[in-house]
Amino acid sequence: MSEQQEEQVTKPGAQPETATQPESPTQTGSPAQEWRGVAGEDAEVTASGNLALAARSRRLLGSLVRPYRGKAWLALAIIVIDNVANMVGPLFIAVALDAGVSSAVHSDFSPLVWAIVGFLASTCVAAVTTFTFLKVTGRLSQNIIFDLRGRIFRHVQRLSISFHERYTSGRIISRLTSDLESLQDLLESALNDALSAILSLISIAIIMIYLDVPLALVVLAGFVPLVFITRWAQRRQRAGYRRTRAAIAKVIVHFVESMGGIRAVQAFRREPRNSEILADEDSEYRDANTYAMFGMSHYTGSLRLIGNTTTAVILLVGGWRVMHGDINIGVLAAYLLYLRRFYGPLDELAQVFNAYQSAAAALEKISGVLEEEPGVAAPEHPIEVGTSSGDVELDGVRFAYSEDGPDVLPKFTLGIPAGQVVALVGATGAGKSSLAKLVARFYDPSEGAVTLDGVPLDRMTDADLRRNIVMVTQESYLFSGSVADNIRLGNPQATDQEVYAAARAVGLYDFITALPDGFETDVRKRGGRLSAGQRQLVAFARVFLASPSVIVLDEATSSLDIPSERLVQEALETVLRGRTAIIIAHRLSTVAIADRVLVMESGQIIEDGAPDDLIAAGGRFAALHEAWEQSLV
């Protein structure tokens, strides 16, 4: 089972209307989408897919480095100086052995002294440049990671509800943690090693050719098998690290879902089964890492075998040439020192190569998220609305959750005058929640238009839309922080007096002031300090403070007990006064405050009228109302 398929099984609440609802349109589409977003999560990709993923990752990395080009060029200049300082050291040793020692025998110590001074000076310069380079690249890497983390967070927040219904929070956390850590490891340490190693290889190759061409040809001959080994290791490790990225995401997803649903886990004694699932997914992560590390061990072992073999051949050939007077002993000594430094960087590059493969796989996942486009796009030429009267109309709307999926709302037309309270009732899967999401513009219709005061919602700015239309769900989510901060979510600029007025309007003021710290009391994680009814009242206080012209309530009282429901009902009447409202409710007690009731079935309105009129007509709503009254007896 792929990560994408696994998520569709384990992600709860992904399809609100029916259990068989198709995926959203962004999961399928053109070939270009095959390598974007969720589709890019799969570990197995084709050769053309590899090219697409690599190009996408390079674009992302280029955009991250571009604002810091100056620091990047400074780092490159420093590492060049550092490389030169390191490379001239063996040359001073060669001069000391071939010229300095022989001159010292004849009492001329100046060549030997100058060679020693030159060697010490190059060592000091190398120490200073290494310190400076690490300082510059450390700050550069932290700035890049800081920018990338913020970019991911901002981008994911503005992605449509359809994305979040199919992409679990655990996978987002994986992008922001383990994937960013892999990239950070590459930028902080491996980048320094890679630049130093590459410059060292180039410099040493030039120096070895300058010192002795025949010996240089022996060294370069070792590169022939090394090229083939590198290509093999690259393919193996890239595939391995793609598997690790997908596997660790599964582990994080399972951990987040288990901790988020810990009440259900403990209530149904699911701890052993959850541990079994984690063991399976963690073993997949372990095996993927092992696979990648085996490739690394083969590559490193082959590299060292080739290096040691080449050193033995150089000793043999070089010693033979020294014996025949073709080269000096100092040249051979310098050559062996350079050869050691030549394969040392190759060994470092092998380690960098390992970090690069891990970071490249992580960058592919991150770039996939960043290339996701909002399913509800901002208009190119928005129409300013300001404060609307609240007149809502759905004109010839057809809606399906995917292009090839069934219509949830087939050719739906509805007008709701400003200030009217409309209740939607009907069986699960009738299309009520889909209608509400269209009005709140969590989705756009497949055909037709949803308008507010005659302006299509897809032509409005997001600020105008959220100012005029607010949706309240049955899950009144509270953020960690004070009660006042949670109420102020409806209007971040609201004064304390406005927050107090909103609390009074929904009947919450006395309760809040009785708390230990009043309005500054911490509600704790997800509002755990408050009851379900109190959390719902906080949500209504937010709405009152936001003062929208249209309110959409999606089963906002379904999880409350009778006393809590009555409190919420009273607050609801206050909040809805003078505003357009669409109420979705299975409890018909909520319908009592509605001016109009729409009974829906299979995406169509089968009854429409005032509550009393529909009851008197003896149709579907009358039967529902009678069943509800009997349930109260």
Rosetta blueprint (number, residue, H / E / L):
1 M L
2 S L
3 E H
4 Q H
5 Q H
6 E H
7 E H
8 Q H
9 V H
10 T H
11 K L
12 P L
13 G L
14 A L
15 Q L
16 P L
17 E L
18 T L
19 A L
20 T L
21 Q L
22 P L
23 E L
24 S L
25 P H
26 T H
27 Q H
28 T L
29 G L
30 S L
31 P H
32 A H
33 Q H
34 E H
35 W H
36 R L
37 G H
38 V H
39 A H
40 G H
41 E H
42 D L
43 A L
44 E L
45 V L
46 T L
47 A H
48 S H
49 G H
50 N H
51 L H
52 A H
53 L H
54 A H
55 A H
56 R H
57 S H
58 R H
59 R H
60 L H
61 L H
62 G H
63 S H
64 L H
65 V H
66 R H
67 P H
68 Y H
69 R H
70 G H
71 K H
72 A H
73 W H
74 L H
75 A H
76 L H
77 A H
78 I H
79 I H
80 V H
81 I H
82 D H
83 N H
84 V H
85 A H
86 N H
87 M H
88 V H
89 G H
90 P H
91 L H
92 F H
93 I H
94 A H
95 V H
96 A H
97 L H
98 D H
99 A H
100 G H
101 V H
102 S H
103 S H
104 A H
105 V H
106 H L
107 S L
108 D L
109 F L
110 S H
111 P H
112 L H
113 V H
114 W H
115 A H
116 I H
117 V H
118 G H
119 F H
120 L H
121 A H
122 S H
123 T H
124 C H
125 V H
126 A H
127 A H
128 V H
129 T H
130 T H
131 F H
132 T H
133 F H
134 L H
135 K H
136 V H
137 T H
138 G H
139 R H
140 L H
141 S H
142 Q H
143 N H
144 I H
145 I H
146 F H
147 D H
148 L H
149 R H
150 G H
151 R H
152 I H
153 F H
154 R H
155 H H
156 V H
157 Q H
158 R H
159 L L
160 S L
161 I H
162 S H
163 F H
164 H H
165 E H
166 R H
167 Y L
168 T L
169 S H
170 G H
171 R H
172 I H
173 I H
174 S H
175 R H
176 L H
177 T H
178 S H
179 D H
180 L H
181 E H
182 S H
183 L H
184 Q H
185 D H
186 L H
187 L H
188 E H
189 S H
190 A H
191 L H
192 N H
193 D H
194 A H
195 L H
196 S H
197 A H
198 I H
199 L H
200 S H
201 L H
202 I H
203 S H
204 I H
205 A H
206 I H
207 I H
208 M H
209 I H
210 Y H
211 L H
212 D L
213 V H
214 P H
215 L H
216 A H
217 L H
218 V H
219 V H
220 L H
221 A H
222 G L
223 F H
224 V H
225 P H
226 L H
227 V H
228 F H
229 I H
230 T H
231 R H
232 W H
233 A H
234 Q H
235 R H
236 R H
237 Q H
238 R H
239 A H
240 G H
241 Y H
242 R H
243 R H
244 T H
245 R H
246 A H
247 A H
248 I H
249 A H
250 K H
251 V H
252 I H
253 V H
254 H H
255 F H
256 V H
257 E H
258 S H
259 M H
260 G H
261 G L
262 I H
263 R H
264 A H
265 V H
266 Q H
267 A H
268 F L
269 R L
270 R L
271 E H
272 P H
273 R H
274 N H
275 S H
276 E H
277 I H
278 L H
279 A H
280 D H
281 E H
282 D H
283 S H
284 E H
285 Y H
286 R H
287 D H
288 A H
289 N H
290 T H
291 Y H
292 A H
293 M H
294 F H
295 G H
296 M H
297 S H
298 H H
299 Y H
300 T H
301 G H
302 S H
303 L H
304 R H
305 L H
306 I H
307 G H
308 N H
309 T H
310 T H
311 T H
312 A H
313 V H
314 I H
315 L H
316 L H
317 V H
318 G H
319 G H
320 W H
321 R H
322 V H
323 M H
324 H L
325 G L
326 D L
327 I L
328 N L
329 I H
330 G H
331 V H
332 L H
333 A H
334 A H
335 Y H
336 L H
337 L H
338 Y H
339 L H
340 R H
341 R H
342 F H
343 Y H
344 G H
345 P H
346 L H
347 D H
348 E H
349 L H
350 A H
351 Q H
352 V H
353 F H
354 N H
355 A H
356 Y H
357 Q H
358 S H
359 A H
360 A H
361 A H
362 A H
363 L H
364 E H
365 K H
366 I H
367 S H
368 G H
369 V H
370 L H
371 E L
372 E L
373 E L
374 P L
375 G L
376 V L
377 A L
378 A L
379 P L
380 E L
381 H L
382 P L
383 I E
384 E L
385 V L
386 G L
387 T L
388 S L
389 S L
390 G L
391 D L
392 V E
393 E E
394 L E
395 D E
396 G E
397 V E
398 R E
399 F E
400 A L
401 Y L
402 S L
403 E L
404 D L
405 G L
406 P L
407 D L
408 V L
409 L E
410 P E
411 K E
412 F E
413 T E
414 L E
415 G E
416 I E
417 P L
418 A L
419 G L
420 Q L
421 V E
422 V E
423 A E
424 L E
425 V E
426 G L
427 A L
428 T L
429 G L
430 A L
431 G L
432 K H
433 S H
434 S H
435 L H
436 A H
437 K H
438 L H
439 V H
440 A L
441 R L
442 F L
443 Y L
444 D L
445 P L
446 S L
447 E E
448 G E
449 A E
450 V E
451 T E
452 L E
453 D L
454 G L
455 V E
456 P E
457 L H
458 D H
459 R H
460 M E
461 T L
462 D H
463 A H
464 D H
465 L H
466 R H
467 R H
468 N H
469 I E
470 V E
471 M E
472 V E
473 T E
474 Q L
475 E L
476 S L
477 Y L
478 L L
479 F L
480 S L
481 G L
482 S E
483 V H
484 A H
485 D H
486 N H
487 I H
488 R H
489 L H
490 G H
491 N L
492 P L
493 Q L
494 A L
495 T L
496 D H
497 Q H
498 E H
499 V H
500 Y H
501 A H
502 A H
503 A H
504 R H
505 A H
506 V L
507 G L
508 L L
509 Y H
510 D H
511 F H
512 I H
513 T H
514 A L
515 L L
516 P L
517 D L
518 G H
519 F H
520 E H
521 T L
522 D E
523 V L
524 R L
525 K H
526 R H
527 G H
528 G L
529 R L
530 L L
531 S L
532 A H
533 G H
534 Q H
535 R H
536 Q H
537 L H
538 V H
539 A H
540 F H
541 A H
542 R H
543 V H
544 F H
545 L H
546 A H
547 S L
548 P L
549 S L
550 V E
551 I E
552 V E
553 L E
554 D E
555 E L
556 A L
557 T L
558 S L
559 S L
560 L L
561 D L
562 I H
563 P H
564 S H
565 E H
566 R H
567 L H
568 V H
569 Q H
570 E H
571 A H
572 L H
573 E H
574 T H
575 V H
576 L H
577 R L
578 G L
579 R L
580 T E
581 A E
582 I E
583 I E
584 I E
585 A L
586 H L
587 R L
588 L L
589 S L
590 T H
591 V H
592 A H
593 I H
594 A L
595 D L
596 R E
597 V E
598 L E
599 V E
600 M E
601 E E
602 S L
603 G L
604 Q E
605 I E
606 I E
607 E E
608 D E
609 G E
610 A L
611 P H
612 D H
613 D H
614 L H
615 I H
616 A H
617 A H
618 G L
619 G L
620 R H
621 F H
622 A H
623 A H
624 L H
625 H H
626 E H
627 A H
628 W H
629 E H
630 Q H
631 S H
632 L L
633 V L
